[in-house]
């Protein structure tokens, strides 16, 4: 648990990484330049409906495995009720995000999408608000993030397996 958070709050921000599937870095030509390409999938299954998971360490590991020194990494949620975004890893801010999103798109509201038999209309809207993916520069083999920036997986309809694509391209 983080300082000052309750057990209920802590569960909102914790996760289980089920497994990673990776493909060895490949060499590809872009124009007449030889570039490296690396792909990895991170799989998550949260214990709660909504969760905010700091995945920066997993992305740093993927960048190291890629052996790319200068390039870009794309990180995107491969599901329409999950998000990837960048912000500070501070418990109060994460709780503020959760409360803000729940006010904008409450789970208990009526959504036309839910008339199809689903119960996750709110999760689709929350994903649109938080975004699908981020792209981060790689400089000298490391993520080129600002001083407080961390990469997060946002889950809005959890308790089932979902994946995040990590795609690294560069030299």
C-alpha positions in Angstrom: 0.0 0.0 0.0 1.1 3.6 -0.6 1.3 6.0 2.3 -2.1 7.3 3.3 -4.3 4.9 1.2 -6.8 2.4 2.6 -6.9 -1.3 1.7 -9.9 -0.6 -0.7 -7.9 2.1 -2.4 -4.8 0.0 -2.7 -6.7 -2.7 -4.5 -7.8 -0.2 -7.1 -4.2 0.5 -8.1 -2.7 -3.1 -7.9 -2.7 -5.7 -10.6 -1.5 -9.1 -11.7 0.5 -9.4 -14.9 -0.6 -12.7 -16.3 2.3 -13.1 -18.8 4.3 -11.5 -21.5 4.5 -12.7 -25.1 7.5 -11.4 -26.9 9.1 -11.7 -30.3 12.9 -11.3 -30.7 14.0 -8.1 -32.1 14.0 -8.1 -35.9 15.9 -6.1 -38.4 13.7 -4.3 -40.9 14.5 -1.8 -43.7 12.8 1.6 -43.7 13.8 3.1 -46.9 17.5 2.3 -47.1 18.0 2.3 -43.4 18.2 -0.8 -41.3 16.0 -0.4 -38.2 15.2 -2.8 -35.3 11.6 -3.8 -34.6 10.4 -5.5 -31.4 6.9 -6.5 -30.3 5.7 -7.7 -26.9 2.3 -8.2 -25.4 1.5 -7.6 -21.7 -1.5 -9.4 -20.3 -3.5 -8.1 -17.4 -6.5 -9.3 -15.4 -7.5 -6.9 -12.6 -9.4 -8.0 -9.5 -11.6 -4.8 -9.7 -13.8 -3.3 -12.4 -11.6 -0.2 -12.5 -7.9 0.0 -11.9 -4.9 2.2 -12.7 -1.7 0.3 -13.1 1.8 1.7 -13.4 3.4 -0.3 -16.2 6.5 1.8 -16.6 8.8 -1.0 -15.4 7.4 -3.5 -17.9 7.9 -1.0 -20.7 11.5 -0.3 -19.6 12.2 -4.0 -19.7 10.7 -4.3 -23.2 12.9 -1.4 -24.4 16.0 -3.1 -22.9 15.1 -6.4 -24.7 14.7 -4.6 -28.0 18.3 -3.3 -27.9 17.0 -0.1 -29.5 19.1 2.9 -28.5 17.3 5.7 -30.5 13.7 5.3 -31.5 10.1 5.2 -30.4 8.0 2.9 -28.3 4.2 2.6 -28.9 2.2 1.3 -26.0 -1.5 0.7 -26.7 -4.4 -1.0 -25.0 -5.7 -3.7 -27.3 -9.3 -3.5 -25.9 -12.0 -0.9 -26.2 -12.6 -0.6 -22.5 -9.0 0.0 -21.4 -6.6 2.9 -21.8 -2.9 3.7 -21.8 -1.8 7.2 -20.6 1.0 9.1 -19.0 0.9 11.0 -15.7 2.2 11.1 -12.2 2.1 8.0 -9.9 0.5 9.7 -6.9 -2.3 8.0 -5.0 -4.4 11.1 -4.6 -4.2 11.9 -8.3 -5.2 8.3 -9.2 -8.2 8.5 -6.9 -9.1 11.9 -8.4 -9.0 10.4 -11.9 -11.3 7.6 -10.8 -13.8 9.9 -9.1 -13.7 12.4 -12.0 -14.4 9.6 -14.6 -17.1 8.1 -12.5 -18.9 11.5 -12.3 -18.6 12.0 -16.1 -19.7 8.4 -17.0 -21.2 6.7 -14.0 -21.5 2.9 -14.2 -25.0 3.1 -12.8 -26.3 5.4 -15.6 -28.4 4.1 -18.5 -26.5 3.6 -21.8 -27.9 2.4 -25.1 -24.9 0.1 -25.4 -26.1 -1.8 -22.3 -29.4 -2.6 -24.1 -27.3 -5.1 -26.1 -26.8 -7.2 -23.0 -23.6 -5.6 -21.9 -23.2 -3.6 -18.8 -20.1 -1.6 -19.7 -21.3 1.5 -21.7 -19.5 3.7 -19.1 -16.2 1.8 -19.7 -16.2 2.7 -23.4 -16.7 6.4 -22.7 -14.0 6.4 -20.0 -11.6 4.8 -22.5 -12.3 7.6 -25.0 -11.6 10.2 -22.4 -8.3 8.7 -21.3 -7.1 7.6 -24.8 -5.9 4.5 -26.5 -2.1 4.7 -26.6 1.0 6.7 -25.9 4.3 7.0 -27.9 7.5 7.6 -26.0 10.9 8.6 -27.3 13.8 6.3 -26.6 17.1 8.1 -26.1 20.4 6.3 -25.3 18.4 3.1 -24.8 16.0 4.5 -22.2 12.5 5.9 -22.1 12.7 9.7 -22.5 10.1 10.7 -19.9 9.7 13.9 -17.9 10.6 13.9 -14.2 7.3 12.7 -12.8 5.9 10.9 -15.9 4.9 7.3 -15.6 3.1 5.1 -18.1 -0.3 3.7 -16.9 -2.7 1.0 -18.0 -6.3 2.2 -17.2 -8.8 -0.5 -16.8 -12.5 0.4 -16.9 -14.2 -3.0 -17.2 -11.9 -5.4 -15.5 -12.0 -8.9 -14.0 -11.1 -10.5 -17.4 -7.9 -10.9 -19.4 -6.8 -8.0 -21.6 -3.6 -7.1 -23.4 -1.4 -4.2 -24.1 0.8 -4.0 -27.2 4.4 -2.7 -26.8 6.0 -2.0 -30.2 9.6 -0.7 -30.3 11.1 0.7 -33.5 14.5 2.3 -33.9 18.2 1.9 -34.2 
